């Protein structure tokens, strides 16, 4: 039975995927031949961040955590060490240090996972989102990840259970027990370390409260940080009194000490005593900005350290610092920061370097040219931003940023769906370049949609999700697609924009279908088609009906699917849209296979393939050839099926889609075996196994290995 690839969201086409078969258990009854189509899921089991410079003074806490992680100890099967303390006190550094020690001891050959839960952000990572990220890191293909948090938690525990070697999970920056509990593995050798500003007493965990450093350790931290930059820098050891005063004024808080060290490194002529005098003045002036840890007057003042560093900035750097929190995502690119500040990129890059040296921004995870703030620094900067909103023209900065995200996403979307020879915007050099930008900006773009809606920028709230739909589909980010498209639909309704409401509903139907909420998908697509008919938008109506047909197909309502897909074909023939006609024909062929009308299905797929050749859509043509091969096998035309699957594999190889190439090879191997060409089938399935190993898809590697074993058994007989 063929898979109806190519469903639409607004006017954009994409591939539909099949449900997973995991650990020998069928999650759905829908197969493509003897295998199931899936997306690539790379394995990411080496996520441990680098060590923090100047780590010191934590010998007792480090020994306590490493003892819990030691597999030779008598701890339970799952150890949760809840590391709690003041923001900036070094909880993450301690957890990372312990993890490095454990890794060097060889205790976690299964890998180390690290996830920042952003527990104190305005939009903390929800358990469902965290599980999605962890499952992907464990190599679970995207389409295997169920929509619900409970189902994801079960799959997560199952995936970990299949890893025989111990895995360490670090859940950083949690705000509550409920945020962490779903991330705990089931019985087995795995370990968990959780960091939080709160003591998570509700967890069945060994609790470890991390306090500030004593004076000796604080001075050692300052000395280590300065000597890392300049090995001969003796300002700390040469001025013990001044260094001691610095340690006392900073309250032993590692973050404040790191900022202090940065100020000293930035000005080699300044002594520890000189800076201590400046700190004393600033601390008195910033008494209101402190963190109450219950210790009264001895409570460390994070805000004082932030303010000292902030007031060292020149006017341009201070303004950029205040505007950075306007970006709603967890980090910001240099280009977006330039838009916020309305400055040339080269100037903003210089300013961000200054902020980085002052420890007021950090390099974002995973990519150069991206910047983030520590959570309390972001709160501090947000307060400054609000206080100076009028002077900084904060509203205009927000408008510039949202406009930048909208325009650049439009350009990226144009690259993604452009057929060969179609003019594309010059913002990107290639489709890969556009996808890389979308990958990096995805969290900010999702947050930007919500920000646009909550700040009354309805046009952007309506249009940005429409431009993101194809990308979300390609990356199988259906949670993001659903959330943003609902905002788009609601914004369109507030604006009275029927056309864009229907476009959003079409995309919403696609997202719901991929999340297996089929009845809701059908309703959304029907509503979209009705609005498009009302507004006489025939192309939009055809797109909605393609998605409607796909949703009906998922529920095995093949007769209904055939009816609406035949109507879609007629609409695109009427409007002269050859490419969309090809998409509709390919889906119609899948519906015809569903009712056993294989000869008609073959004709539909052949017609679709011809249209894809005509329009230059190589990738779409590859999908159609795969579906054609399935229909040909059903009627015993095995040699023709072999030719179709071989053609599909070649196309996917040429277009760089390694995972779909592996799927096509799996189909090809089955057709070869049925044709009695068993030795060739063995070679093809060996190639498929190699591809799935390369792409990190363990599930489909298992399927390919099963097919290979069947080939070998057939060869022996």
Secondary structure, 3 states (H helix, E strand, C coil): CCCCCCCEECCEECCCCCCCEECCEECCCCCECCECCCCCCCECCECCCCCCCCCCCCHHHHHHHHHHHCCCCCCCCCEEEEEECCCCCCHHHHHHHHHHHHHHCCCCCCEEEEEECCCCCCCCCCHHHHHHHHHHHECCCHHHCCCCHHHHHHHHHHHHHCCCCCEEEEEEEECCHHHHHCCCCCCCCCEEEEEECCCCCCCCCEEEECCCCCHHHHHHHHHHHHHHHCCCCCCCCCCHHHHHHHHHHCCCCHHHHHHHHHHHHHCCCCCHHHHHHHHHHHHHHCCCCCCCCCCHHHCCCHHHHHHHHHHCCCHHHHHHHHHHCCCCCCCEEHHHHHHHHCCCHHHHHHHHHHHHHCCCCEECCCCCCEEECCHHHHHHHHHHHHHCHHHHCHHHHHHHHHHHHHHHHHHHHHHHHCCCCCCCCCCCCCHHHHHHHHHHHHHHHHHHHHHHHHCCCHHHHHHHHHHHHHHHHHHCCHHHHHHHHHHHHHHHHHHCCHHHHHHHHHHHHHHHHHCCCHHHHHHHHHHHHHHHHHCCCHHHHHHHHHHHHHHHHHCCCHHHHHHHHHHHHHHHHHHCCHHHHHHHHHHHHHHHHHCCCHHHHHHHHHHHHHHHHHHCCHHHHHHHHHHHHHHHHHCCCHHHHHHHHHHHHHHHHHCCCHHHHHHHHHHHHHHHHHCCCHHHHHHHHHHHHHHHHHHCCHHHHHHHHHHHHHHHHHHHC
